[in-house]
Amino acid sequence: MSRLVETVVPRRLGTDFRWLLASSWISNLGDGLALAAGPLLVASQTDQEFLVALAALLQWAPPLIFGLYAGALTDRLDRRLIVVTVDLVRCGVLVVLAGAVATDHVSVGLVLGSLFLLGTAEIFADNASSTLLPMIVDRDDLAVGNARLQTGFITVNQLAGPPIGAGLFAAGMAWPFAMQAVLVLLGAVLISRLTVGRPVRAAVEGQRVRAEIVEGFRWVRHHAAVRTLVLTIFTFNITFGAAWSVLVLYASDRLGLGAVGFGLLTTISAVGGLIGTLCYGAITRRVLLGNLMRVGLVIETFTHLALAITTVPWVAMVIFFVFGAHAFIWGTTSVTVRQRAVPTALQGRVGSVYTVGIYGGLVVGAGIGGALAQSFGVTAPFWFAFAGSAVFVVLIWSQLSHIAHADEAPAPG
């Protein structure tokens, strides 16, 4: 058992990392319960398509509305305290929601409002917690640290959480939200055990939050490698968002899969991601980060092409497995590269710019995908995604090696 623990969480990463990892895994299990229970609760309160879609929008909107502000506060305040405080707020919202469901006082308005509050709290918690790893492990251990965090995310959030959440919901609609409240509270307790939390450089006295946000944007704009990384994730999330926005229709109309088959695509993708993160250390010992990023973007580009062509469900499942491995390897690599390059005092703000790029790309892509599918059919977004990704890969091909060594680039003045 001790050998297994040493393999998963090497002693050299320190006690603080073990507290952070345990908190992340436990909180992700709670969030995984909500992945299934949240939509089920919305559907139990209304059958109006607009309100169901509004529920998804209210969970996607907070990163765009509050993301930059969350980044500024992360760099200004005690990061550990932010996570603990916000998780306590999340716990309170979940207790109120669970109580309303249990006493049959729930309404669709209460559910939608709760989802928005939870999404808002989560963006503050996620931004602050993402900056803690570079403060507690050495630069050379960031890759393995991020891989362990991603492994927990895939295992408990994507694989274990949703079916458990659905089972608890079937047993009683309040149970998954009550259980999530307990898990979020436990995650807050574990984070409170960390011995670090305040950024190296405190905010300049009298400096406004808006000025600090601008400073984060300016740093990104003047750091060529990180700027290219942000543009890459923004662009590829436009193409990804376009294709994946109609995935449920693609699965039914193109592949002939029902609800169970559609869920299986997500599960297979998560299994691929788990395999990818478990092999991440061995891969990075043999492949340069620049080449790894190149391979990943090529895989994503041809994923769209392959899905546009195939009509065979088992072929699509193989594609989703490979894509899942790529997605989590790319995610781990990009986060590691960014954490190595960005000064600790700017991690929150630069991370928030990155987050806005992610969700901004998804929102733009979803709009494009919906319009293309409506006009030209369900495969049109995948052809758009292939063409757009291919053009962008050609344009940034030579820059990817510089992105992978972003920490060696001169810091902006």
C-alpha positions as CSV (number, residue, x, y, z in Angstrom):
1,M,0.0,0.0,0.0
2,S,2.8,2.4,0.9
3,R,4.4,1.7,-2.5
4,L,1.1,2.5,-4.2
5,V,0.8,5.8,-2.3
6,E,4.4,6.7,-3.2
7,T,3.6,6.1,-6.9
8,V,0.5,8.2,-6.9
9,V,1.7,11.0,-4.6
10,P,5.5,10.9,-4.4
11,R,7.0,12.0,-1.1
12,R,9.1,14.6,-2.9
13,L,5.9,16.6,-3.8
14,G,5.4,17.3,-0.1
15,T,2.5,17.1,2.4
16,D,0.9,20.3,1.0
17,F,0.5,18.6,-2.3
18,R,-1.2,15.6,-0.7
19,W,-3.7,18.0,1.0
20,L,-4.3,19.7,-2.3
21,L,-4.8,16.5,-4.2
22,A,-7.2,15.0,-1.6
23,S,-9.2,18.2,-1.6
24,S,-9.3,18.3,-5.4
25,W,-10.4,14.6,-5.8
26,I,-13.1,15.0,-3.1
27,S,-14.5,18.2,-4.5
28,N,-14.5,16.8,-8.0
29,L,-16.5,13.8,-6.8
30,G,-19.1,16.3,-5.5
31,D,-19.1,18.1,-8.8
32,G,-19.4,14.8,-10.6
33,L,-22.6,14.0,-8.7
34,A,-24.1,17.3,-10.0
35,L,-23.2,16.6,-13.6
36,A,-26.0,14.1,-13.6
37,A,-28.2,15.3,-10.8
38,G,-28.4,19.0,-11.9
39,P,-29.9,18.4,-15.4
40,L,-32.2,15.7,-13.9
41,L,-33.5,18.2,-11.3
42,V,-34.1,20.9,-14.0
43,A,-36.0,18.4,-16.1
44,S,-38.1,17.4,-13.1
45,Q,-39.2,21.0,-12.7
46,T,-39.9,22.0,-16.4
47,D,-40.2,20.5,-19.8
48,Q,-39.7,23.8,-21.6
49,E,-36.7,23.6,-23.9
50,F,-35.8,27.2,-23.3
51,L,-35.5,26.8,-19.5
52,V,-33.5,23.6,-19.9
53,A,-31.1,25.4,-22.3
54,L,-31.0,28.4,-19.9
55,A,-29.8,26.1,-17.1
56,A,-26.7,25.2,-19.2
57,L,-26.2,28.9,-20.1
58,L,-26.3,29.9,-16.4
59,Q,-23.5,27.5,-15.7
60,W,-21.3,28.7,-18.6
61,A,-21.9,32.4,-18.1
62,P,-20.0,33.0,-14.8
63,P,-16.5,32.4,-16.3
64,L,-17.2,35.1,-18.9
65,I,-18.8,37.5,-16.4
66,F,-16.6,37.1,-13.4
67,G,-13.5,35.3,-14.7
68,L,-11.2,38.3,-14.9
69,Y,-12.4,39.7,-11.6
70,A,-11.7,36.3,-10.0
71,G,-8.2,36.4,-11.4
72,A,-7.5,39.8,-9.9
73,L,-8.8,38.8,-6.5
74,T,-6.7,35.6,-6.6
75,D,-3.5,37.7,-7.1
76,R,-4.6,40.2,-4.4
77,L,-5.8,38.0,-1.5
78,D,-4.8,34.8,0.3
79,R,-5.5,32.1,-2.3
80,R,-6.1,29.3,0.2
81,L,-8.6,31.5,2.1
82,I,-10.5,32.3,-1.2
83,V,-11.0,28.6,-1.9
84,V,-12.1,27.8,1.6
85,T,-14.5,30.8,1.8
86,V,-16.0,30.1,-1.6
87,D,-16.5,26.4,-0.9
88,L,-18.3,27.3,2.3
89,V,-20.6,29.5,0.2
90,R,-21.2,26.7,-2.2
91,C,-21.9,24.4,0.7
92,G,-24.5,26.8,2.0
93,V,-26.2,27.1,-1.4
94,L,-26.3,23.3,-1.7
95,V,-27.8,22.9,1.8
96,V,-30.6,25.4,0.9
97,L,-31.2,23.6,-2.4
98,A,-31.3,20.1,-0.8
99,G,-33.6,21.4,1.9
100,A,-36.0,22.9,-0.6
101,V,-36.1,19.7,-2.6
102,A,-36.5,17.5,0.5
103,T,-39.4,19.6,1.8
104,D,-41.0,19.9,-1.7
105,H,-40.5,23.7,-1.8
106,V,-38.3,23.7,-4.9
107,S,-39.2,25.6,-8.0
108,V,-37.5,26.0,-11.4
109,G,-36.5,29.6,-10.4
110,L,-34.8,28.4,-7.3
111,V,-33.0,25.7,-9.3
112,L,-31.8,28.1,-12.0
113,G,-30.7,30.7,-9.4
114,S,-28.8,28.0,-7.4
115,L,-27.0,26.8,-10.6
116,F,-25.9,30.4,-11.3
117,L,-24.6,30.9,-7.8
118,L,-22.8,27.6,-7.8
119,G,-21.2,28.4,-11.2
120,T,-20.1,31.8,-10.0
121,A,-18.6,30.4,-6.8
122,E,-16.9,27.7,-8.7
123,I,-15.0,30.1,-11.0
124,F,-13.5,31.9,-8.0
125,A,-12.6,28.6,-6.4
126,D,-11.1,27.0,-9.5
127,N,-9.1,30.1,-10.4
128,A,-7.6,30.3,-6.9
129,S,-6.9,26.6,-6.5
130,S,-5.2,26.4,-9.9
131,T,-2.5,28.8,-8.7
132,L,-1.7,26.8,-5.6
133,L,0.2,24.0,-7.3
134,P,3.1,26.2,-8.5
135,M,3.4,27.5,-4.9
136,I,3.9,24.1,-3.3
137,V,5.9,21.9,-5.8
138,D,9.1,22.5,-7.7
139,R,9.0,23.6,-11.3
140,D,10.2,20.2,-12.5
141,D,7.3,18.5,-10.7
142,L,4.5,20.6,-12.1
143,A,3.8,18.1,-14.9
144,V,3.4,15.1,-12.6
145,G,1.4,17.2,-10.1
146,N,-1.0,18.4,-12.8
147,A,-1.3,14.8,-14.2
148,R,-2.3,13.5,-10.7
149,L,-4.9,16.3,-10.4
150,Q,-6.3,15.5,-13.9
151,T,-6.4,11.7,-13.1
152,G,-8.6,12.5,-10.1
153,F,-10.8,14.8,-12.2
154,I,-11.3,12.1,-14.9
155,T,-11.9,9.2,-12.4
156,V,-14.2,10.8,-9.9
157,N,-15.7,13.7,-11.9
158,Q,-16.2,12.2,-15.3
159,L,-16.5,8.5,-14.6
160,A,-17.6,7.8,-11.0
161,G,-19.6,10.9,-10.1
162,P,-22.4,11.0,-12.8
163,P,-23.7,7.5,-12.3
164,I,-23.5,7.8,-8.5
165,G,-25.3,11.2,-8.8
166,A,-28.0,9.6,-11.0
167,G,-28.4,6.7,-8.6
168,L,-28.7,9.0,-5.6
169,F,-31.3,11.2,-7.5
170,A,-33.3,8.1,-8.2
171,A,-33.3,7.2,-4.5
172,G,-34.4,10.7,-3.5
173,M,-34.0,14.0,-5.4
174,A,-32.3,15.8,-2.4
175,W,-29.6,13.2,-1.8
176,P,-27.0,14.1,-4.5
177,F,-27.1,17.7,-3.4
178,A,-26.9,16.9,0.3
179,M,-23.9,14.6,-0.5
180,Q,-22.3,17.3,-2.7
181,A,-22.6,19.8,0.2
182,V,-20.7,17.3,2.5
183,L,-18.0,16.7,0.0
184,V,-17.5,20.4,-0.8
185,L,-17.2,21.1,3.0
186,L,-14.7,18.3,3.4
187,G,-12.7,19.7,0.4
188,A,-12.6,23.1,2.1
189,V,-11.3,21.6,5.4
190,L,-8.5,19.8,3.5
191,I,-7.5,23.0,1.6
192,S,-7.3,24.8,5.0
193,R,-4.5,22.5,6.0
194,L,-2.1,24.0,3.3
195,T,0.7,26.1,4.7
196,V,0.8,28.6,1.8
197,G,-1.8,30.8,0.1
198,R,-0.7,34.4,-0.2
199,P,0.9,35.5,-3.5
200,V,4.5,36.6,-3.4
201,R,3.7,40.2,-4.3
202,A,0.8,41.9,-2.6
203,A,-1.4,44.2,-4.7
204,V,-0.1,47.7,-5.1
205,E,-1.7,49.9,-2.4
206,G,-4.5,51.9,-3.9
207,Q,-4.4,50.1,-7.2
208,R,-7.9,49.3,-8.5
209,V,-9.0,45.8,-9.5
210,R,-9.5,47.0,-13.1
211,A,-5.9,48.2,-13.3
212,E,-4.7,44.8,-12.1
213,I,-6.9,43.1,-14.7
214,V,-5.3,45.3,-17.4
215,E,-1.9,44.4,-16.0
216,G,-2.7,40.7,-16.5
217,F,-3.8,41.3,-20.1
218,R,-0.7,43.4,-20.8
219,W,1.6,40.7,-19.5
220,V,-0.1,38.1,-21.8
221,R,0.1,40.5,-24.8
222,H,3.8,41.1,-24.3
223,H,4.8,37.5,-23.6
224,A,4.9,35.9,-27.1
225,A,4.7,32.3,-26.0
226,V,1.8,32.6,-23.5
227,R,0.0,34.9,-25.9
228,T,0.2,32.2,-28.6
229,L,-1.0,29.6,-26.1
230,V,-4.1,31.7,-25.2
231,L,-4.8,32.3,-28.9
232,T,-4.4,28.6,-29.6
233,I,-6.9,27.5,-26.9
234,F,-9.3,30.2,-28.0
235,T,-9.2,29.2,-31.6
236,F,-9.3,25.4,-31.0
237,N,-12.3,25.9,-28.6
238,I,-14.1,27.7,-31.4
239,T,-13.7,24.6,-33.6
240,F,-14.3,22.2,-30.8
241,G,-17.4,24.1,-29.6
242,A,-18.8,24.2,-33.1
243,A,-18.6,20.4,-33.5
244,W,-19.4,19.4,-29.9
245,S,-22.4,21.7,-29.8
246,V,-24.4,19.3,-32.0
247,L,-22.8,16.1,-30.7
248,V,-26.1,14.8,-29.3
249,L,-27.7,15.2,-32.7
250,Y,-24.7,13.8,-34.5
251,A,-24.8,10.7,-32.2
252,S,-28.5,10.1,-32.9
253,D,-28.9,11.2,-36.6
254,R,-25.4,10.2,-38.0
255,L,-24.5,7.2,-35.8
256,G,-28.0,6.0,-34.9
257,L,-27.2,5.9,-31.2
258,G,-29.8,6.4,-28.5
259,A,-29.4,8.0,-25.1
260,V,-27.3,5.1,-23.7
261,G,-25.0,5.2,-26.7
262,F,-24.5,8.9,-26.5
263,G,-23.6,8.5,-22.8
264,L,-21.2,5.8,-23.8
265,L,-19.3,8.2,-26.1
266,T,-18.6,10.4,-23.2
267,T,-17.6,7.5,-21.0
268,I,-15.2,6.2,-23.6
269,S,-13.6,9.6,-24.0
270,A,-13.1,9.8,-20.3
271,V,-11.5,6.3,-20.2
272,G,-9.1,7.5,-22.9
273,G,-8.3,10.5,-20.8
274,L,-7.6,8.4,-17.8
275,I,-5.2,6.2,-19.8
276,G,-3.5,9.3,-21.2
277,T,-2.9,10.9,-17.8
278,L,-1.7,7.6,-16.3
279,C,0.9,7.4,-19.1
280,Y,1.7,11.1,-19.0
281,G,4.9,10.8,-17.0
282,A,6.3,8.1,-19.3
283,I,5.3,10.1,-22.4
284,T,6.9,13.3,-21.3
285,R,10.2,11.5,-20.5
286,R,10.4,10.4,-24.2
287,V,8.7,13.2,-26.1
288,L,9.6,16.9,-26.0
289,L,6.7,19.1,-24.9
290,G,6.8,21.0,-28.2
291,N,6.4,17.8,-30.2
292,L,3.7,16.6,-27.8
293,M,1.7,19.8,-28.4
294,R,2.1,19.4,-32.2
295,V,0.9,15.8,-32.1
296,G,-2.0,16.7,-29.9
297,L,-3.3,19.5,-32.3
298,V,-2.9,17.2,-35.3
299,I,-4.9,14.5,-33.5
300,E,-7.7,17.0,-32.7
301,T,-7.7,18.3,-36.3
302,F,-8.1,14.8,-37.8
303,T,-10.7,13.9,-35.1
304,H,-13.1,16.3,-36.7
305,L,-12.4,14.9,-40.1
306,A,-12.8,11.3,-39.1
307,L,-16.1,12.1,-37.3
308,A,-17.4,14.0,-40.4
309,I,-16.7,11.0,-42.5
310,T,-17.7,8.0,-40.4
311,T,-21.2,6.6,-39.9
312,V,-20.1,3.5,-37.9
313,P,-20.6,3.7,-34.2
314,W,-17.7,1.5,-33.1
315,V,-15.3,3.6,-35.3
316,A,-16.6,6.7,-33.7
317,M,-16.0,5.2,-30.2
318,V,-12.4,4.4,-31.1
319,I,-12.0,8.1,-32.3
320,F,-13.5,9.3,-29.0
321,F,-11.1,7.1,-27.0
322,V,-8.1,8.6,-28.8
323,F,-9.5,12.1,-28.6
324,G,-10.1,11.7,-24.8
325,A,-6.5,10.7,-24.3
326,H,-5.3,13.7,-26.4
327,A,-7.7,16.2,-24.6
328,F,-6.4,15.4,-21.1
329,I,-2.7,15.2,-22.2
330,W,-3.0,18.5,-24.0
331,G,-4.8,20.0,-21.0
332,T,-2.1,18.8,-18.6
333,T,0.7,20.1,-20.9
334,S,-0.9,23.5,-21.5
335,V,-1.5,24.1,-17.8
336,T,2.0,23.0,-16.9
337,V,3.6,25.3,-19.5
338,R,1.5,28.3,-18.3
339,Q,2.3,27.7,-14.7
340,R,6.1,27.4,-15.5
341,A,6.1,30.7,-17.5
342,V,3.9,33.0,-15.4
343,P,5.2,34.7,-12.2
344,T,3.4,33.6,-9.1
345,A,2.0,37.0,-8.4
346,L,0.3,37.0,-11.8
347,Q,-0.9,33.4,-11.9
348,G,-4.5,34.3,-11.1
349,R,-4.9,37.1,-13.7
350,V,-3.2,35.3,-16.5
351,G,-5.1,32.1,-15.6
352,S,-8.4,34.1,-15.8
353,V,-7.4,35.4,-19.3
354,Y,-6.8,31.8,-20.3
355,T,-10.2,30.8,-18.8
356,V,-12.0,33.6,-20.7
357,G,-10.3,32.3,-23.9
358,I,-11.6,28.8,-23.2
359,Y,-15.2,29.8,-22.6
360,G,-15.3,32.6,-25.1
361,G,-14.2,30.1,-27.8
362,L,-16.8,27.6,-26.7
363,V,-19.6,30.2,-26.8
364,V,-18.6,31.5,-30.3
365,G,-18.1,27.9,-31.6
366,A,-21.5,26.8,-30.3
367,G,-23.2,29.7,-32.2
368,I,-21.3,28.8,-35.4
369,G,-22.0,25.1,-35.0
370,G,-25.7,25.6,-34.5
371,A,-26.0,27.9,-37.5
372,L,-24.1,25.5,-39.7
373,A,-26.0,22.4,-38.6
374,Q,-29.3,24.3,-39.2
375,S,-28.3,25.3,-42.7
376,F,-26.1,22.5,-44.0
377,G,-26.7,19.4,-41.8
378,V,-25.3,17.8,-38.7
379,T,-21.8,17.1,-40.2
380,A,-21.2,20.7,-41.4
381,P,-19.8,21.8,-38.0
382,F,-17.3,18.9,-38.1
383,W,-16.1,19.9,-41.6
384,F,-15.8,23.5,-40.3
385,A,-13.8,22.3,-37.3
386,F,-11.5,20.3,-39.5
387,A,-10.8,23.1,-41.9
388,G,-10.4,25.8,-39.2
389,S,-8.1,23.6,-37.1
390,A,-6.0,22.6,-40.0
391,V,-5.4,26.2,-41.1
392,F,-4.5,27.3,-37.6
393,V,-2.1,24.4,-37.0
394,V,-0.2,25.3,-40.2
395,L,0.0,29.0,-39.0
396,I,1.3,28.2,-35.5
397,W,3.4,25.1,-36.3
398,S,6.7,26.7,-35.9
399,Q,5.6,28.5,-32.7
400,L,4.7,25.4,-30.8
401,S,8.2,24.6,-29.7
402,H,8.5,28.2,-28.3
403,I,5.2,27.7,-26.4
404,A,6.5,24.5,-24.8
405,H,9.5,26.5,-23.5
406,A,7.6,29.5,-22.5
407,D,9.3,29.6,-19.1
408,E,12.6,30.4,-20.9
409,A,11.2,33.4,-22.8
410,P,12.1,36.9,-21.4
411,A,9.5,38.2,-19.0
412,P,7.6,41.3,-20.2
413,G,8.9,44.5,-18.8
